[in-house]
Structures are given as C-alpha cells and as structure tokens.
C-alpha cells in the first residue's frame, strides 16, 4: 500500500509503469489474438486496410500488421533490455573496480573509456552490423549494441563510487573489519541501487534508439518483424506515396509509447534516487 501511495505522489513513475505494463500485456497477450506466424511474409493477403478480419491491416509483404506490431514490440524491447543490461553490468563492474581500488587499474580503465568515448559509436555499429548482416539475429544485434553501451555507465558509476568511498559509513565498515568485497556489496552497492535502476532505464532507452537507427538503414535481421525493420520496409515499399497510412502509423505510435514509458519511468526513478527532490510518502 505504501508503494501505491508513493505512486500517487510520483505521477511520472506511475505513468511510466502504466505505459510499459500496457505494452508488456500487448506484446504477450496479443499473441493469443494474432498468432506470431502471421507476422512473417506471405501469411495473409497484402495491402489490406484495417478491417474486422485484420484490425491493423496488412502490408505489401503479406504480413498481418497486428501480429507484426505485437512481435515487433516484444523483439525491439528485448533487444534494448538485453543490450542495456549487459552494458550496465559491465560498466558497473568496471566503475566499482576503478573507483574503489584506484591506482594503475583506475588509470588503465579511465584511459580506455576516454579513448573509446571519442570514437563515433554509430559508425562502429554500422560497420559491425554490415559485416554480420547475413547472420544477424535480434540477440546478436543486442550483443553488438552492448559493445559500446558500457563506457558511459563506467564513467558515471565510477564518479558515484568515488563520492561514496569517502563517506563516514565506509570508514566505519573498514574499522569494523569488513574486507573490500564486503564493503562493495554490503555498503556501496545497496546505496547505488536507485541510481543503477535509473541508469538501466537510460541504457535500455539508448539501446532501443540505436537498434531502431540501424534497422532503418537496413542493418538488422531482415526477416524478423522488429519495429525498426517494419519502418525500413515502409520506406522500401514507398508506403508514404502509396497511401498505406496504417502501415506507417502503427509502428510509429508504438515506438512513441515505448519512449514515453521509458522517459516517465526514468524521470520517476530519478526523483526517487535523488534525495534532494524525493517526496515523502
């Protein structure tokens, strides 16, 4: 009950949870209405406008767009979550090690991060995705995105740990006989959990945005009905000039909902993690 009372005060967090829960139910329960096999080419008659039989219409490849959007929502969010989790996990590990132990290890990690942050990330992703395009799957696309998703979290988490490392409760823990691992996992890590939650949402948002960018260039899993590839096929078949408005509107609307949900969730978690703006329940 206390959590729900807090949601009444933190309306952005409540809005984010509501939108993302709706999308989760749409992507899971929607399969009961629109079988996944209808999200692939030649499953239904092409270019049909919305109707009782095909509520979202069909596209020029002969795909039921309801099934395509249901599967696309699931696949696109899965790509972002997997890439974001891997990137944040690696960044958290390196950030803690660099800040807490310092010395030569800190110098090496900072140098690697500073150098890689100067490299144009999108260019690297385009080159790698183009090289692997024939064998590219949603999971492998997540791993490609994760290659460049850890540098930002490493830098920001390192700065947070550097600040916490000098706090009184850490010195007390050292005097109490706790070893380094115990201090990291019992003292530092729990204090950073709210910040890590907000960082995860940011990492997932960035990964979804990057995946959509690559797929709109045709550098995704060509056969998979992700939202980015759906928009690529919209451009490829000239849906704009042919008046196939339903093919354009539906993936764009879902993408907007995804980013709105992630934005509200991130803003709500930031309010929860920041003691200066946190509201008392």
N, C-alpha and C positions, 0 to 999 in steps of 0.2 A: 504493500500500500504506500510505503514511503517513496518508492521509486515512481509510482504514478503521480503522487503529489508533486514530486520534483519535475516530472514531465509537464505538469500544468504551468509551472513557472518557466521552464526552459522550453519555449514553444518551438525553437528551431530544431532542437534534438527530437522533440515529438514529431515534428513534420518529417524529418529525415527518416526516422524509424517507420513512420506510416507509409511513406512513399516506397521505401525499399522492401517493406513487408508485402505491399501490394504487388510489386514487381516479382518478388520471390514466389508468391502464390500464383501469379500469372504464368511464370516460367515452369512451374511444377504441375499445378492442377490443369493448366492449359493443354497439357499433353493428353488428358482424358477426352477433350473435345476435338483437338486437332492432332491426329497421330503423327509422330515425327517423320515417318516415311514420306508424308506429303510435302515435306519441306525440301525435297530434292527434285531435280528436273524430271519432266515428263510424267509427273504424278497426276496432274489434272489438266483440263483444257486451258490454253494460255489466254492471257489478256482479258479475263472476265472481270467486270466491275463488281463492287460489293453487292452481295445478294444473300438471301436466306441460306442458300447452299454454301456460298463462300463469303462469310461475313467481312473479310478483309480483302476480297478479290483475289485474283491470280496474276502472275507476272508473265513475261514473254518466254520464260524457260519452262512454263507449265508447272509452277510451284504454287501451292496454296499459301497465300501470304500470312494467314493466321498461324499456320504451323511454322512458317519461316520465321515470323517475329517471335513466337514462343521459343523456338530452338535458338534463334539468334540472341535473344536476351540472356538465356542460360549460358551459351558459349562465350559471349562477349564478357559477361560479368566473371565467368570462370577464368578467362584469360587474365583479366585485371587483378582478380584476387590472388591467383597463383603467382603472378609476377610481383605483385605488391608484397605478398608475404615473404617470398624469397629475398627480394631486395631489402626489405626492412630487417629480416632476420640477419642477413649478412652485415648490414650497416650497424645493427645493434651490437653484434659480436665485436666487430672491429672498433666501434666507437667506445665500448666499455674497455676493451683491452688497451686501446691507445691512450685514453684519458687516465685510467686508473694506474697502469704500470709505468707509463711515460718512457723517458729515456730514448734509446736508439729505436725501439719498436714504434714509439709515438712519432718520431721523426720520419721513419720509412712510410708509415701509413698516411701521415699528413702529406708527404711528398707525392705518393701515388695518387691520392684523392685530388690534390690540387692540379696535377698534370692531366688526369683523366677528365676533370671538370672543364678543361679548356678545349677538349675535343668535341666537335659538333656531333652531339648524340644522334640526331635524326639521320645524319649522313651515314654514320656507322651502322645504324639499324637498317637503313635502306640497302646498303652493300651486303650485309649478312643475310637479310631476308631474300634478296635477289639471288644470291648464291645457292640458297637452300629451298628455293620456291617449289621445285618439283616434288620435294618430300615434306613440304611444310604442313604441319598439323596445328590445331589450336594449342596443344600442350607445348610443342616445340616453339611456337610463337611466344608463349609465356616465358620460356627459358631465354629466348633471345632478348626480350624486353627486360628480364631480370639482370642481364649482363651489365646494363647501365643504370639500374634502379637503386644501387646500394651506395653510391658516392654521396648523394645529398643527405640521406639518413646518417651515414657515418660522421659527417661533419657536424650536423646539428646535435646528434646524441652525444658526441664527444664533448661539445661545449656544455651540455647539461650535466654530464658526469663530472667534468672539471669543477663546476659550481658546487655540486652535491658533495664532492670529495672533501671539501674544506669545511663542511658543516660540523657542528658540535657532536651530533649523534654518531657520526662516523668515527671521530676521535674516541668517543666513549666506547664504541664497539671494539676498537683496537685495544684499548686499555682493558677491556673485559676478556681479552684473549681470543677473539674471533680471528680466523685466518682470512686471507684475501678473498677466497671464493665465498665464504660465509658472508663477508661484508657486501660483496657484489650482489648475491642472491637474496640475502635477508634484509639488507638495509637500502642499497641503492636501487635495485630493480623494482621493488614494490613502490617506491616513491616516484618512479618514472612511468608506471603503468598507464595513468591517464594520458600523459604526453605521448606514449607509444601508441595508444589507441587512436589519438588524433592523427599521429604520423602515419599509421596504417591506412586510414581513410585517404589521406593525401597521396600515399604511394599507389593505392588502388586506382584513384582518380587519374593520376598521371599515366599509369599503365594502360588503362582503358582508352584514354585520349591518344596515346601513342599507337595502340593497336588499330584504332579507327583510322588514323592517318596513314599507316602502312597499307591497310586493306583498301582504302580508297584509291591508292596508287596501283592496286592490283597485286600487291606483295603479301597476300595472305593465302590461306588454304582455299583454293579456288572453288572447290566443290562444297565446302561447308557453309551453311546458311547463317554466318555471323552477321551482325548488323552492319559492320564495315563493308563486307563483301556484298551485302544486299544493296548498299548505296553505290558500290562500284558497278554493279550490274545495271542499276538505274541509269548511270551515266553511259555505260557501254551501249545499251539498247535505246538511248535517247528518249527516255520516258517523259522528259520535260516537253519536248516538241511534239510528242505523240499524244499528249493529253492524258497519260495514265497517272492521274493525280494521286490515286490511292497507293500506288507503288512508291511514290515519293514521300507522302505524308506520314505513313505508319512507322517506318524505321526512324525517321527524324523525331517524331513525337516520343518514341520510347527512349531514344538517346537523350533527349531533353529531360525526360523524367529521371533517368539514371543519374545525370549530372546534378539535377536539382536535389535528389535524395542524398547524394554524396556531399553536396555543398552544405545542406542543412545539418546533416549528421556531423560533418567536420566542424561547423560553427558551434553546434551544441556541445560537442566534446571539448572544444577549445574553451568554452565557458566553464565547463565542469573541471577541466585540468588547470585553469588559471585561477589561483586563489583570489586575485585582485578583483575579478569580475564574477566569481562564483556566487550564486544566490543561495541563501539558506533555505532549506526545506521547511 
